[in-house]
């Protein structure tokens, strides 16, 4: 809907404009992707989780669940549903802190 030159925008008009504006979260995500920083952060996270043994721990949980339920009775969705909460909780605080610091540094540098 186009605004008339002779009338001020109505609340409906401003609501449409606000919907088009990306949120802060979306803006940060776009900048992370465009700069390539998101890939670097993902790789850093992957390395740290392997170093601290988190990946092996999750693999063992998956194997135990499959063994308990039977190989033919488990889907990937089942594994994701069971493992995700445990995986999120078990990420070491030091890994979270390092990643958060890197994100903060990026935001300061990018002046978001």
C-alpha positions in Angstrom: 0.0 0.0 0.0 1.4 3.4 -1.0 1.2 6.4 1.2 -0.6 9.4 -0.1 1.4 12.6 -0.3 -1.4 14.5 1.5 -2.0 12.1 4.4 0.2 11.0 7.3 1.0 7.3 7.7 -1.5 5.3 9.6 -0.6 2.7 12.3 -1.1 0.0 9.6 1.4 1.7 7.3 4.1 1.8 10.0 3.4 -1.8 11.0 4.1 -2.9 7.5 7.4 -0.9 7.4 8.5 -2.4 10.8 7.9 -5.9 9.5 10.3 -5.2 6.6 13.1 -4.0 8.9 15.3 -6.9 10.0 15.5 -7.5 13.8 18.8 -6.9 15.6 19.3 -10.7 15.7 18.8 -10.9 11.9 21.1 -8.0 11.3 23.9 -9.6 13.4 23.4 -12.9 11.6 23.6 -11.3 8.2 26.8 -9.5 9.1 28.3 -12.7 10.6 27.5 -14.6 7.3 28.6 -11.8 5.0 32.0 -11.4 6.7 32.6 -15.1 6.9 32.9 -14.9 10.7 30.0 -17.3 11.2 31.9 -20.1 9.4 35.0 -19.3 11.5 33.0 -19.4 14.8 31.4 -22.6 13.7 34.8 -24.2 13.1 36.2 -22.8 16.4 33.2 -24.4 18.2 33.7 -27.7 16.5 37.4 -27.8 17.4 36.8 -26.8 21.0 34.0 -29.5 21.4 36.3 -32.1 20.0 39.2 -31.0 22.2 37.2 -31.2 25.4 35.7 -34.6 24.6 32.1 -33.4 24.2 31.8 -34.9 20.7 32.9 -38.4 22.0 30.5 -38.0 25.0 27.5 -37.3 22.6 28.6 -40.2 20.4 28.6 -42.5 23.4 25.1 -41.3 24.4 23.8 -42.0 20.9 25.3 -45.5 20.9 23.8 -46.3 24.3 20.4 -45.1 23.2 20.5 -47.1 20.0 21.7 -50.2 21.9 18.8 -49.8 24.4 16.1 -49.2 21.8 17.5 -51.5 19.1 19.1 -50.4 15.8 15.9 -50.8 13.7 13.7 -48.9 16.2 15.6 -45.6 16.3 15.3 -42.7 13.9 17.5 -39.6 13.6 14.7 -37.6 15.0 14.6 -39.8 18.1 18.3 -39.3 18.6 18.0 -35.5 18.2 15.1 -35.4 20.6 17.0 -37.3 23.3 20.5 -36.0 22.8 19.9 -32.3 22.2 18.9 -31.3 25.8 21.9 -33.2 27.2 24.2 -31.9 24.6 23.3 -28.2 25.3 23.7 -28.6 29.0 27.0 -30.4 28.8 28.9 -27.8 26.7 31.7 -26.5 29.0 31.3 -23.0 30.2 34.8 -22.2 29.0 33.8 -23.0 25.4 30.6 -20.9 25.8 32.6 -18.0 27.2 35.3 -18.1 24.5 32.6 -18.1 21.7 30.7 -15.3 23.4 33.9 -13.2 23.6 34.6 -13.8 20.0 31.1 -12.7 19.0 31.4 -9.6 21.2 34.7 -8.7 19.6 33.2 -9.1 16.2 30.2 -6.8 17.1 32.5 -4.1 18.4 34.7 -4.3 15.3 31.6 -4.4 13.0 30.0 -1.5 15.0 26.6 -3.2 15.0 
